[in-house]
Amino acid sequence: MPYRSRDELPDLVRELLPEHAQEIYREAFNNAFDQYADPAERRGHASREETAHKVAWAAVKREYEKRGDRWVPKSSR
């Protein structure tokens, strides 16, 4: 199920990630949810939703990193 807004994201995502990272997550999830509709496109036996969550976290990790308990942009060192 694609997310229409950040308010619909899982609680953990909203609690841990800054707003910009939440938007990255939402957009990546929605794109992956569409892209991996066909089970043949997914690895192993992962569900469409599970695959979309994995893609979304990978997208966040390209631009953010976890420092202690916070997620911060990679460029802010």
C-alpha positions as CSV (number, residue, x, y, z in Angstrom):
1,M,0.0,0.0,0.0
2,P,1.6,3.3,-1.1
3,Y,1.9,6.1,1.4
4,R,0.1,9.3,0.5
5,S,1.7,11.4,3.2
6,R,4.4,11.2,5.9
7,D,1.7,10.8,8.5
8,E,0.9,7.3,7.1
9,L,4.4,6.1,7.4
10,P,5.2,3.4,10.0
11,D,5.6,4.7,13.5
12,L,9.2,3.7,13.7
13,V,10.1,5.6,10.5
14,R,8.3,8.7,11.8
15,E,10.0,8.5,15.2
16,L,13.5,7.9,14.0
17,L,14.0,9.9,10.8
18,P,14.1,13.6,10.2
19,E,11.3,15.0,7.9
20,H,13.5,15.1,4.8
21,A,14.5,11.5,5.3
22,Q,10.9,10.5,5.9
23,E,10.1,12.0,2.5
24,I,12.9,10.0,0.9
25,Y,11.6,6.9,2.5
26,R,8.0,7.6,1.3
27,E,9.0,8.3,-2.3
28,A,11.3,5.3,-2.5
29,F,8.8,3.0,-0.9
30,N,6.0,4.1,-3.3
31,N,8.3,3.7,-6.4
32,A,9.5,0.3,-5.3
33,F,6.0,-0.8,-4.5
34,D,5.0,-0.1,-8.1
35,Q,8.3,-1.4,-9.6
36,Y,8.2,-4.8,-7.8
37,A,4.5,-5.6,-8.4
38,D,5.5,-8.7,-10.3
39,P,6.9,-11.4,-7.9
40,A,9.4,-12.4,-10.6
41,E,11.1,-9.0,-10.2
42,R,11.8,-9.6,-6.4
43,R,14.6,-11.6,-4.8
44,G,13.7,-14.8,-3.0
45,H,10.3,-15.0,-1.5
46,A,10.0,-11.4,-0.2
47,S,6.6,-9.8,-0.4
48,R,6.0,-6.7,-2.4
49,E,5.7,-4.6,0.8
50,E,8.8,-6.2,2.3
51,T,10.8,-5.4,-0.8
52,A,9.5,-1.8,-0.9
53,H,10.6,-1.3,2.7
54,K,14.1,-2.6,2.0
55,V,14.4,-0.3,-1.0
56,A,13.2,2.7,1.1
57,W,15.7,2.1,3.9
58,A,18.5,1.7,1.3
59,A,17.5,5.1,-0.2
60,V,17.6,6.8,3.2
61,K,21.0,5.3,3.9
62,R,22.4,6.8,0.7
63,E,21.8,10.3,2.1
64,Y,21.7,9.8,5.8
65,E,23.7,8.0,8.5
66,K,23.0,7.1,12.0
67,R,25.1,8.8,14.6
68,G,24.2,7.7,18.1
69,D,20.5,7.8,18.3
70,R,20.0,10.3,15.4
71,W,19.9,10.1,11.7
72,V,21.9,13.0,10.1
73,P,22.7,14.0,6.5
74,K,25.9,12.4,5.4
75,S,27.3,15.8,4.3
76,S,27.1,17.2,7.8
77,R,30.4,16.2,9.4
